[in-house]
Structures are given as C-alpha cells and as structure tokens.
C-alpha cells in the first residue's frame, strides 16, 4: 500500500515543478528564452567540439559524424585506413613469398586463381586507399596547419619524390617525435649522400626512439665506411652523444670492413671525448670470436698507455697492480652470486693480490680470466696462495686454447684446504702451433660440475703470478 502512495507524491511534485516552470516562463518570457538559448548553445558546443575529441581515437567515425572537421578524428580515420593499406600490401607480399618457396615440381598450383580484372584489382584498391588517406590528411591540415602527422600522412600518399621530401621535412619541423618522417629523411639523405643531414636525423631518432637504434646504427656504419662520410661520423661521435657506447657495441656486427671500428676509435683518441674501454671491448671480443687474435692484440696495444707498454709481459698486470679494465688482454671478472673476486692490497709494501671470498651456501664463482697471446712452446705458470677453502671441489688455474673446442693445455691441482703461509702453485702447458690455438685463455675458476658441488666456503689470496717460457731441453743440450 506504500508504493502507490509514493508514486502519487512523486507525480504531485513533478506537476508542481512543471507548473512553476511554466509560470516562470510566462512571467519572464525574454529571460527564459535567453536562458534556454544559452543552454542549447552550450550543449551544441559540447556535442560538436568537446565530445568529438573524446571519441576521436576510439570511435573516429562517430566523432566525424558530430564534427566532420575534427583534425584528431580525421587523422585517426586516416591511420585506420593506413593499417588496411599495410595489411593489403603485406598480404600481397606474403603471397609472392609463398610462390617463391613453392616446390620446383609444382609451381603452377601455388599461383593465384585468375579472375576478370585480377591484374588491376590489387593495385587499384591500394590506390583508392591512398587517395582516401590523402584527402583526410588535407582536411586535417585545413583545420590544424601545424599537425606533423598530417604532413607525414600526406607525404606517404604522394608520388612526386621532391614533394614527398618537402612534406616530410615539414612534418619533422613541427615534431621531432614524428619517427616515420625522420626515418624516411634519414634514408633519403643517406641515398643522396647528404651525410650531414643524415647524421642529424639519425641523432634525433637515437635520442627519441632508442628502439629503432639497430636500424639507425646500420646507416651510421654505412656512412662511416664511405670516405665522404667518415670525418662527419667522427665529429658526431667526438661530441660524446649518449648513444655512442651502444653504437660501438653494434659496430662490429654492422661493419662490412673489419678495420672500420679501429679507424673510428683511433680517430677519436685525441678528441675531447676519447674512446673508453667499454667501447673498445666489443671490437676486441668480435675479433677474438672470429679467431683473429693477432688483429685483436694489435688493436689493444694501440690504446695501451706508454708506461704499460714498457712493462708488458706475457701476462698483463701479473701482480694485480691495477683494477681490471674489462678488456680481453687484461683481467676480466665475471659476475658471481654469493661470492666475490677483487684486487686488494696486501702487506705494507704496496703488494696487491687477487682476493676471493664466499658466503654461506651455494655460489656462482666470479671467474677471473685473461686472453693471452703465446707463441708455440712450453710454458710454466707460478703463483702463491694463502687462506682456507672448504669444498667438494676446489679452485683451479687453467690454460686453454681461445678458439675451437677450447682444449685444456694445462691446469693446476684443485686448490683447497688451509694455510696461513704463502704456498706456491704451478702448472705447465704445451702451446701447439694450430689454428684453433693462436690465442689462449688463462682462467681462475671453481671446478664444480654439478649444483651439489657449488657449495664452497672460505677466502683466499693469490699473488705474484709469473708466466715464463720453458726452454726446450734438446736446445739446452745442444
């Protein structure tokens, strides 16, 4: 019985409000007309101006129905059509690819079925989509003359190369983040051998879109390998851009000429931003991976300070007198887990040592290694060690070939146990005159073979390494 009563009260309230509104309009007709008109204008502005911007990207057709000249909706519609065009182009290309990979015995069966006008239909469909994109871009520019995307879309639908170039330049003038236009201009400038402009576009792309850096680095490498572009690339690198380390990391893979990285690094040696070890390392590692050990060693020597050249031996920094540089022909320390390898001072006379220490539980040992270049012959490595190591399998020094199967040439016994006094360890190795052993790797590692053998504890110090060639016994007798 309460619901009918409430409904009756609601109807009465609405009737009273409606009667009051009519009474107000009758008593103030001019003011009421102005108020209603203003309200309708506000509604129209919201519907025709603000709402289309809200709907532009998610529902461009609806936005254009409310405001046919909304530039954001026009460009969103153009992008949708552009996706259709790319899909159409991609489907045709994939069809051609399938034909290329067809069996030689039955190539006809893989050809598309013939239809009337089939030769013109794909091309005409693409042209129609391009015209639609162009018209939408022109309408967007008419309503937003500073829109970079509109210039780029219009350029993509233009056949005249000179006009395309002008439109792409207009796009990047209005926004450095117009990646497609920047990349098009990079490619065009490199093709036209306008290397100065190409480097400018490359720099912008690398600063704004790091994800395209592999492609941009390929262009920079090609420019550096052109005699007309080499000095320009050096000038760009000499300014120390943030992307320079990544460029040198990719350079060995991109370069067609083996000595291109070395030429660039040598040219930067006297600049305000000289080459660093992290930039040299990828080149040396790439040469070693190709078994060009001699070339890698000679390149490394060119960047070694003179005072180190004068004291260079078979092992670089055999007394651990300097922290690892990370380069191949110096000490390198890999990342470990629950363990450390470090160079530290020992004693009061400035002597330094390699210090290793382990936490509790399973560890991943931070291996210490150095690539060396030893002529064929017999060698002896000696050093001293103190400390205590508890493990199923201990630590070991080992000399292996740097390439191929990396066969073991010699190794110490496993080092474990306890001694507060310095103890001498040694290994002897015969370096063969074979292609896979043109270079060698001296490494200090934990000789574990399974997860259960990764349990190790303690700490130790290693110092006074000495690697010498052992005279041939027959030559001594003679």
ABEGO torsion letter per residue (X at the ends): XAAAAAAAAAAAAAAAAAAAAAAAAAABAAAAAAAAAAAAAAAAAAAAAAAAAAAAAABAAAAAAABAABAAAAAAAAAAAAAAAAAAAAAAAAAAAAAAABBAABAAAABBBBBBGAAAAAAAAAAAAAAAAAAAAAAAAAABAABAAAAAAAAAABABAAAAAAAAAAAAAABAABAAAAAAAAAAAAAAGBAAAAAAAAAAAAAABAAAAAAAAAAAAAAAABAAAAAAAAAAAAAGBAAAAAAAAAAAAABABAAAAAAAAAAAAABABBBBAAAAAAAAAAAAAAGBAAAAAAAAAAABBAAAAAABBABBGAAGABBBAGBAABBBBBBBBGBBBBBBBBEAAGBBBBBBBBBBEBBBBBBBBBBBBBBBEBBBBBBBBBEBBBBABBBBBBBBBABEAGBBABBBBBBBEBBABBBBBBBBBBBBBBAAAABBBBBBBBBBABAAAABBBEBBBBBGBBBBBBBBAAAAAX
